[in-house]
Amino acid sequence: MTELPILDFTRGTLPLLISMPHLGTEIPAALQEGMADVAALKQDTDWHLDQLYGFARAMGASVLQARVSRYVIDLNRPPDGQSLYPGQTTTSLCPLDTFRGEPLYRPGHAPDAAEQARRLSLYWQPYHRQLRAELDRLRDQHGAVLLWDAHSIASRLPRLFDGRLPDLNFGTADGRSCDPGLIDAVMDVARTGPYTHVVNGRFKGGHITRHYGAPQDGVHAIQLEMSQLLYMQEDRPFAYEPDKATQLQPLLQRMLEAGLAHLKALPAR
């Protein structure tokens, strides 16, 4: 089987790493043969986040982007497959259905334990090795680092949540993944914009935020799950909408800058 590139990575100079684990759209051809037609739509992709956060590299941020689709393996799920939200509907490490409940595989083609282990080794582990290495580098260089896990999702998904999702959904693992003053600084900026927002609502942060966020060790992690209607079309062809995006981007940049300013002011470990 010919394998695909796993990720794209840019090394920056600021103590800021932006992770985009659900940006990828690549599905190996051998896997596509056993998948249902709906998988080809890749409708649960975090579309265009690389373009939306295009300013981040110029800021000096490190940027880590997945190239493989979350339909192959979800890089923001624990490697043992444990649910992040027990009792609530969610998707698994190797998803079997879409956010709307549509089966991703033809009968008899769902990945078995051996196939899931293969995907874990081939796709999940390299992304997390790069993530860990860059966090360690930036923390060693600066004393502390901000991990910003960037996501987006359709604003209405009845299977996952009721009604319309708030525009900006911040997750800090119920306050465990970053210094409380850091998320306060980010939220002070968020409140200056026209968007609705919540902290630790339906989305509290996935595996990346929960696993790597360790403020006592100098790693401060925040997940931002934003409604896609803020910057793109939520239905096919999932087009980027520059007029909306250019309204949102300055606020995103100011939030990141506020987080970095607070990070710099924290006492040395």
Steps between C-alpha positions, in 0.01 A plus 500: 500500500635844406484721806431871510685790658395522864529866590633845421709683758647849521739586782450845650675728746222590745397276793186415303406173326179488297378145440243411232437126538179491294610707200602199289302368205720216373363144504722221361351346186506151652277619785262686272407171333328381818341830596147620432437772244437757773865473612612669179322820607731530805231727642635487856834653403615816680501675165734788408653551846842531338368795300310652792811485722726606214621797705648273768824418321569869447449548874770241567281210609588136445222333301423127485242383245362154432477384140313174562122517541343445840298223327824298489588566865412778742819664623310669783384178665688295761699211355303250709174624351341608829210743461577863577135563586357191674128473452494741206504425129845541351723337240773247570874469436430345160154641430231266374247771420474869421387771739153450352500127572562378144712180475848564361564140391335249278381185681794284604765768446516676836858501640574212736740520794806425287410768246437755774840421650660545158341843459601597850862421422503648151302823548417578864841445658702716255267796554529470876876449492533827309258673735687383809840587357399854407334565835815384676721716277295813551465446873871442540575814301240732654417345838131456407297438185143556380344210308200620299302206362301640207172345390177583322165328463159552343288727717207258506544126554194361683668165562781668700337804662169685524427812301770723361849480646653823640738664255817455707528196727807504722611188687750475785402159641291676764791724594770235522688558175616861541556777750161657587632848432601397149153395391363810674731717286384322184136538598542871571588535133225265383242719671602796285382323185151444360503124561328287762739301717523246781776336704478127576153461356419212264868485403749496788807405297591172338789265565762751390384769742444259787817295452755771426357784706710503818531856632705382795759385245484811284266370229173693476242353261178652365267349242292731284211330322336763282180488299584472134235751398738769628731460200368246246201328344387217727355298213658381175723619347619618847644814344715749687332841539773766508272785606396313813851371566659844486260618770595207724877486447596820691311373805676162479836672483422726795390200707827322427697814582314541829577141592867548418516822704360323803734206444798732503385657828472168684764429767789288380467132585 
